[in-house]
Amino acid sequence: MPVELLDEKTADSLPIHLVAKDGLESAGLAPSVLAWAQANGFAGDAGKVLAVPGTDGNLAGVLFGTGQRENGLGFGALARSLPQGNWHFATRPAQPELAALGVALGGYVFTRYGKKPGKDVGLVLPAGADAARLSRLTDSIFLVRDLVNTPTNDMGPSALEATVRKLAASHGAKVGVTLGDELIDKNFPMIHAVGRASADAPRLIDLTWGSEAAPKVTLVGKGVCFDTGGLDIKPASSMLLMKKDMGGAANVLGLASMIMAAKLDVRLRVLIPAVENAISANAFRPGDVLQSRKGLTVEIGNTDAEGRLVLADALALADEEQPDLLVDMATLTGAARVALGPDLPPFYTDDDALAGELAAASAAVEDPIWRMPLWKPYDTKLSSKVADMNNVTTDGFAGSVIAALFLKRFVEKTAHWAHFDIFAWNPADRAYGPAGGEAQAIRALERVIAARFG
């Protein structure tokens, strides 16, 4: 089961002693514990755990290495290292809420297909940690991870819709869905074109929550439940992780869960174009020219650049009501990972004030993001000889920037917009979570949204 966060210290809870790198002598340890640590070569290296026996030979506590500098989410290593039972911090972490969150997140196990849950570990919340907030964050992040980890046979467009309806029901939100050929009738032609080859019909999912009089916050998430690449088919090795191509949708749902659970004073709207980019006789083709909701025509240079197409129709709809804040999230380009790697998602905005708030929030909550430029001279790379624009550039350069510039053409009225090109995946185990689906940028976004509108 996940780590249980306890409000009060229990009679049987054991202490966790924090030790900085090469800080044994100043850690305030009993002489016997100090001698034990020295005998075992424990030096406070980050994430290292040493069990400490009592005089009776039973477990009396653990030492936990915090390294040269405490990292809040690094406390997640405790979740998998602590023996079963209840635990408390003998010394208060520098960032108590982040430390508790790290332990909670580190206890995650994806159990849907038979993997056994972890040990029963309880952690007494350190002073300064907000139990309700930690519960909201943990539940939302686990939702994201579960959605991304679920393969497409159980998380296609219809299953994603069912997930949204379940989340909406738990918070009293409303959901509308534009399904299949209705997308043509209601002017979402690019969502329809990308998803029409799948046996699971394409759809636009539209969740709304909160007072109509409150500031409008709109979240748009790429819901490509599987991406073959279409007729520009991906090699087999590149398809192995394509169940995670709905990671943008998963992350905006996690962020929506945080917002609704906190009852922030906003009118929240979540738009998810849910499709499968499949291959069939009616699949869209390289060279096709698609109409968009905005009226711009798009020449298809590559059917594997489909995420920006479905996002464009959804962003055009969002832009029509000029929300106070518009955020889209998508596993959009491999170029973003080439530039910044899997752990540091780039974001794009022309709003310098918003960018500053996001950077400050990122540092405060240890949710890494990095601003990249909407470099206007590259906009001409989207030119087409037959349409208003192409969906790709031919030279292969600046792929993430080009994708962001493509999306920007569909956000015209909204003053405050940011695009996040996330990975939504841990390629290897981290202290705060195992390899697999991951929430990225949504804790930083939640902090900014709460500060602006909470």
SVG drawing of the C-alpha trace seen along z (x, -y; Angstrom):
<svg xmlns="http://www.w3.org/2000/svg" viewBox="-23 -40 57 50">
<polyline fill="none" stroke="black" stroke-width="0.4" points="0.0,0.0 1.2,-3.6 2.9,-5.2 0.4,-6.3 0.9,-9.8 0.0,-10.0 -1.2,-13.0 0.2,-12.0 3.2,-10.1 2.3,-6.5 3.7,-4.6 5.5,-2.2 7.0,-4.7 10.7,-4.6 13.0,-7.6 14.6,-8.6 17.9,-10.5 19.0,-12.9 22.7,-13.0 24.4,-15.4 27.3,-14.3 30.3,-13.9 28.1,-15.2 28.1,-12.3 29.9,-14.1 27.4,-17.0 24.2,-15.0 23.6,-14.7 23.7,-10.9 24.2,-8.8 27.8,-7.5 26.8,-3.9 24.9,-5.0 27.8,-7.1 30.1,-4.1 27.7,-1.8 27.5,-4.3 31.3,-4.6 31.8,-0.9 29.4,-0.5 31.0,-3.2 27.9,-5.4 28.9,-9.0 25.5,-10.7 25.5,-10.2 22.2,-11.3 19.5,-8.7 21.5,-6.1 19.8,-4.4 21.4,-2.5 19.3,-0.5 20.3,-1.0 19.9,1.8 19.0,1.2 20.8,2.7 18.3,5.6 19.2,6.4 15.8,5.1 15.5,2.3 15.8,-1.0 15.7,-3.5 17.5,-4.4 20.0,-6.9 19.1,-8.7 21.8,-10.5 20.7,-13.9 23.9,-14.6 25.6,-18.0 22.2,-19.7 18.8,-18.5 16.6,-17.7 12.9,-17.4 11.8,-14.8 15.0,-12.9 13.4,-11.7 11.4,-9.4 14.2,-6.9 12.9,-6.2 9.7,-4.8 11.5,-1.7 14.2,-1.5 12.4,-1.7 11.4,1.6 7.7,2.1 6.1,0.1 5.6,-3.5 8.3,-6.1 8.9,-9.7 11.7,-12.3 13.9,-12.6 15.0,-16.0 12.7,-18.2 13.6,-18.3 14.5,-21.8 11.4,-21.5 9.0,-19.3 6.2,-19.3 8.4,-18.5 10.1,-15.7 6.8,-14.2 5.6,-14.5 8.8,-12.8 8.2,-9.8 4.6,-9.6 5.4,-9.7 8.3,-7.2 5.8,-4.6 3.9,-4.5 3.4,-1.1 1.3,-0.5 -0.8,2.5 -3.4,2.8 -1.9,5.8 -0.9,7.9 2.3,6.2 2.1,6.5 1.9,3.3 4.8,2.3 5.3,2.7 3.0,1.0 4.9,-2.1 3.5,-4.9 5.2,-8.3 4.3,-10.8 3.9,-14.2 6.6,-16.6 5.6,-20.0 4.9,-22.4 3.4,-19.9 -0.2,-20.4 -1.9,-17.0 -4.8,-18.1 -2.6,-19.6 -0.3,-16.6 -3.3,-14.3 -4.5,-16.4 -1.1,-16.4 -0.4,-12.7 -3.8,-11.6 -3.5,-13.8 0.1,-12.6 -0.9,-9.0 -3.8,-9.6 -1.4,-10.9 1.0,-8.0 -1.8,-5.4 -3.2,-6.9 0.1,-7.0 1.1,-3.6 -2.1,-2.0 -1.7,-0.5 -3.9,-1.6 -6.0,1.6 -7.4,0.3 -6.8,-3.5 -8.1,-4.3 -10.2,-7.4 -13.4,-5.9 -11.6,-4.8 -10.0,-8.2 -13.5,-9.8 -14.7,-7.4 -11.8,-8.5 -12.7,-12.2 -16.4,-11.5 -15.4,-9.7 -13.1,-12.6 -15.9,-15.0 -18.5,-13.1 -16.3,-13.2 -16.1,-17.0 -19.5,-17.9 -18.1,-19.0 -19.9,-18.8 -18.6,-16.9 -19.6,-17.3 -18.3,-15.2 -18.2,-15.8 -17.9,-12.3 -17.0,-10.9 -18.6,-12.6 -20.0,-15.2 -16.5,-16.7 -17.1,-17.6 -20.5,-19.0 -19.2,-21.2 -16.1,-22.3 -13.2,-20.3 -11.9,-18.9 -8.3,-18.2 -9.3,-16.2 -11.5,-14.1 -8.9,-13.7 -6.2,-12.5 -8.5,-10.0 -10.9,-8.7 -8.8,-5.7 -9.2,-4.2 -11.9,-1.7 -12.2,-3.8 -13.8,-7.0 -12.1,-10.4 -13.7,-12.8 -13.3,-16.2 -13.8,-16.0 -14.9,-19.2 -15.0,-19.4 -16.2,-22.5 -16.2,-23.2 -16.7,-26.3 -18.6,-29.5 -19.1,-31.2 -18.3,-34.5 -14.9,-33.3 -11.6,-33.9 -11.4,-31.5 -8.6,-28.9 -8.5,-26.6 -6.3,-23.5 -5.8,-21.7 -4.2,-18.3 -3.0,-16.2 -4.9,-12.9 -3.3,-10.8 -3.9,-7.4 -1.6,-5.7 0.6,-7.0 1.6,-4.7 2.9,-7.7 0.1,-7.2 1.0,-6.5 4.5,-8.0 4.7,-5.0 7.2,-4.9 9.7,-2.1 8.8,0.5 11.3,-0.7 9.7,-4.2 6.2,-2.7 7.1,-1.0 6.2,-4.0 3.4,-5.4 0.8,-4.5 2.2,-7.6 1.3,-9.9 -1.7,-10.9 0.6,-12.2 -0.5,-15.8 -4.1,-14.8 -3.1,-12.8 -1.2,-15.8 -4.0,-18.4 -6.4,-16.0 -4.0,-15.7 -3.8,-19.5 -7.6,-19.8 -7.9,-17.3 -5.6,-19.5 -7.6,-22.6 -11.0,-21.1 -9.9,-19.4 -8.5,-22.7 -11.8,-24.4 -9.9,-27.3 -12.1,-30.2 -11.8,-29.7 -14.0,-28.6 -12.0,-25.6 -12.3,-24.2 -10.4,-21.1 -10.3,-20.3 -8.9,-16.9 -8.9,-15.9 -8.8,-12.1 -7.7,-10.2 -5.7,-7.2 -3.4,-7.9 -4.0,-4.6 -3.5,-3.2 -6.5,-2.3 -7.9,-2.9 -9.3,-6.2 -6.2,-7.5 -5.1,-11.0 -2.1,-11.2 1.1,-13.1 0.3,-15.9 -3.3,-16.2 -4.5,-19.8 -6.7,-20.0 -9.1,-22.7 -8.8,-23.8 -11.4,-25.2 -9.7,-28.6 -10.0,-28.7 -6.3,-28.2 -5.5,-25.4 -2.7,-23.0 -0.6,-21.0 0.4,-17.7 4.2,-17.3 4.2,-14.4 1.4,-12.4 3.6,-11.7 3.3,-15.4 -0.4,-14.8 -0.5,-16.1 -0.2,-19.7 -3.1,-19.2 -5.6,-18.0 -4.3,-20.6 -4.8,-23.3 -8.5,-22.7 -8.9,-22.5 -6.8,-25.7 -8.8,-27.6 -12.0,-26.7 -10.4,-27.7 -9.2,-31.0 -12.7,-31.9 -13.7,-32.8 -10.4,-34.5 -9.7,-32.8 -7.6,-34.6 -5.1,-31.8 -4.7,-29.2 -2.2,-26.3 -1.7,-23.4 0.4,-20.3 1.6,-17.7 4.1,-15.0 4.8,-16.8 8.3,-16.5 11.4,-14.3 13.3,-17.5 12.4,-18.7 14.1,-15.6 17.2,-16.1 17.5,-19.6 16.8,-19.2 16.5,-15.5 13.6,-13.6 13.5,-15.5 13.4,-19.1 10.3,-20.0 10.5,-23.2 7.7,-25.7 6.9,-28.5 5.1,-31.8 5.3,-35.4 4.1,-36.5 7.3,-37.4 5.4,-37.9 3.9,-34.4 7.3,-32.9 8.8,-34.5 6.0,-33.1 6.5,-29.7 10.2,-29.7 9.9,-30.8 7.2,-28.1 9.4,-25.5 12.3,-26.1 10.1,-26.4 8.3,-23.0 11.2,-21.1 9.2,-20.7 11.7,-21.4 10.8,-23.3 12.7,-25.6 11.6,-28.5 12.4,-28.2 11.9,-31.0 9.1,-31.4 11.7,-32.5 9.7,-34.4 12.3,-34.2 11.6,-30.4 7.9,-31.0 8.6,-31.1 9.8,-27.5 6.1,-26.5 5.4,-27.9 3.5,-25.9 3.3,-26.4 -0.4,-25.2 -1.8,-26.1 -1.6,-28.7 1.0,-26.5 2.6,-23.2 2.5,-21.0 6.3,-20.5 9.5,-22.0 11.7,-20.2 15.2,-21.0 14.7,-19.1 16.1,-22.0 14.4,-23.5 11.6,-20.9 10.2,-21.9 10.3,-25.6 8.6,-25.0 5.8,-23.0 5.2,-25.8 5.1,-28.4 2.6,-26.2 0.3,-26.2 0.8,-29.9 -1.0,-30.6 -4.2,-29.2 -4.0,-31.4 -4.8,-34.9 -7.1,-36.5 -5.9,-35.1 -3.3,-37.3 -1.8,-34.7 -0.9,-31.4 1.8,-28.8 2.7,-25.6 4.5,-22.7 6.3,-20.1 6.5,-17.3 7.9,-13.8 5.5,-12.4 7.8,-9.5 10.7,-8.4 13.0,-6.3 14.7,-5.0 13.8,-4.8 13.9,-8.0 13.8,-8.5 10.3,-10.0 9.0,-7.3 9.7,-4.2 10.4,-4.1 7.1,-4.8 4.5,-7.4 5.2,-10.7 3.5,-14.0 5.6,-17.0 5.1,-20.7 1.7,-20.5 2.8,-21.2 4.5,-24.4 1.4,-25.3 -0.9,-24.6 1.2,-26.9 1.0,-29.7 -2.8,-29.2 -3.4,-29.2 -1.4,-32.4 -3.1,-34.1 -6.7,-33.0 -6.8,-31.1"/>
</svg>
